[in-house]
Amino acid sequence: MLQIRCKNNNITKSFPEGTSLIDVYQEFADELQMPYPVVSAKVNNASQGLKFRLFQNRDVEFLDARWGSGHRVYVRSLCFVLYKATSDLFPGSKLFIEHPLSLGYYCNFRKRTPEPLTDADVDRIRERMQEIVDLDMPFRRHEATTEEAVRVFAERGFSDKVRLLETSGQIYSDYYTLGDTVDYYYGPLVPSAGYLRVWDVERYQDGLLLRVPDVHDPTKLAPKMPMPRTFEMFAEKVRWDVIMRQSTAGDVNKAILKGHASELIQVSEALQEKRIVQIAEEIDRRFRAEHDPVRLVLITGPSSSGKTTFCKRLSIQLLACGLRPVSFSTDDYFVNRVDTPLLPNGQYDFDNIRAVDCELLEEHLMKLMAGERVEVPEYNFTTGKREYNGKKLKLGRDTVLIIEGIHALNPLLTQRLPDSLKFKVYISALTNISLDDHNWVPTSDNRLLRRIIRDYNKGAFTARETISQWRSVCEAEEKWILPFQETADVMFNSALNIEFAVLRTHAEVILASVQKNCPEYSEAHRLLKFIHYFIPVDDKEIPPTSIMREFLGGSSFKYRR
């Protein structure tokens, strides 16, 4: 008999060898009284599907769709149902699950014929998906040699999955079936379609929006948010990926194997520089406008999006336009640490808008815009106090002021300044590359890997510590940053298609340091599995001005901390 400890209630019970996690959960269900339906579990801190069978003593923790790995299992399974519905109704069609958008997932759908997607088509897809759920069709996992899995997908014309598996370096690979439909997913699924009770699908732009449960209350749909600017930024990236033939991990891997890694880096960096030049030229045009000239550039973005390096590169391009950029960070206007608001757990809430002295910052901006000289503070992160060290600013006729920080687009920061003075920039690493046509890459994974590497290199935090903080970081971003992203005049995507191949060379050792007996191992294990899909590339050809250098080290720019 096995000894299985349920970490949800810290009770141990005995089970026969080969018992599935579903059976274990049913034994514990009455005592646990989980608030929401269970969709997956962690076994010794590694994510597993509920059909996983136990043959040794294990710790098990059951998860619902509020938790990261549980939510991913739910969405992954829902994507398979969507794919089956479209392939059943429209033989020969193509479905591309491209990226998270509007708290759902944007899907590009192409019929075999050139006819556009209609509302009637979407209604039929929704009805077929509901039929699959009502039938409670089981998801079946098949383990095969990678050669056999490649043959299965090659016979069905799935060139994206063939390229991914051929370059994965794996001896064995799993694939799934739902009825007579075959697909590949890089993580576990729910046992059957009947688990998927909360979802919807609707037309969005020229494609589909797959709506999923709210991460705070999985019994409800996540609220839909209009995000036209974000959609257009993704669409622009997709267009370039198609031109470059670099839409999936398999595409990137094939190019690397052919010796094109240097070219991929150079083109990616050139595209970013081109976009920065365009933004600088737009600021210059509006700065020199006869009426309502721009004098203030506000730059924000979530953690590890590359705000600081972007700010420095933009400043260089503004200089090339004949302007004199002067910049500072909203971090310099932090209140003294003793006055910082607290989180419910008693820790300092540095992401709260009240952690910034908005009144002082706005007062200084008003004076600067009026042509006055202002002594601006510098925040000492060691002492936790704001200091005045003689740094004085005065805007000349050709000076544009740049302010960078997580709250830069929050109207509370600049509410007394006319909007005509402001040019707003939102930056994020909005990864568009996918593992294959049905396996998207969570946009936050790019930033998390960047942050893990930077924190480790600076000796600030271990990988375990960075991972443990990430959930609260994302919750703060959801509250304080994302509500204002669509107010930006322009958006900038700091992600590179080859980035994961470069990050792998740094992240592998760091992630491997996370011990199996800690809760953070689950995320470290998932990230390791994910980056192993990419063939590693040395960072020697990443230029010193690259945004990636902010995280890898070796930047030619100087950073305060």
Secondary structure, DSSP 4 states (H G I P E B T S, - for coil): -EEEEETTTTEEEEE-TTEEHHHHHHHHHHHH--SS-EEEEEETTEEE-TT-EE-S-EEEEEEETTSHHHHHHHHHHHHHHHHHHHHHHSTT-EEEEEEEETTEEEEEEE-SSSPPP-HHHHHHHHHHHHHHHHTTPBEEEEEEEHHHHHHHHHHTT-HHHHHHHHTS--SEEEEEEETTEEE--SS---SBGGG--S-EEEEETTEEEEE-B-SS-TTSBPPP---HHHHHHHHHHHHHHHHHT--BHHHHHHHHHTT-HHHHHHHHHHHHHHHHHHHHHHHHHHHT-SSS---EEEEE-STTS-HHHHHHHHHHHHHHTT-EEEEEEGGGGBPPGGGS-B-TTSSB-TTSGGGB-HHHHHHHHHHHHTT--EE--EEETTTTEEE--S-EE---TTEEEEEESTTTT-GGGSTTS-GGGEEEEEEE-----BSBTTB---HHHHHHHHHHHHHHHHTS--HHHHHHHHHHHHHHHHHHTGGGGGG-SEEEE---TTHHHHHHHHHHHHHHTS-TTSTTHHHHHHHHHHHTTS----GGGS-TTSTTHHHHS--SS----
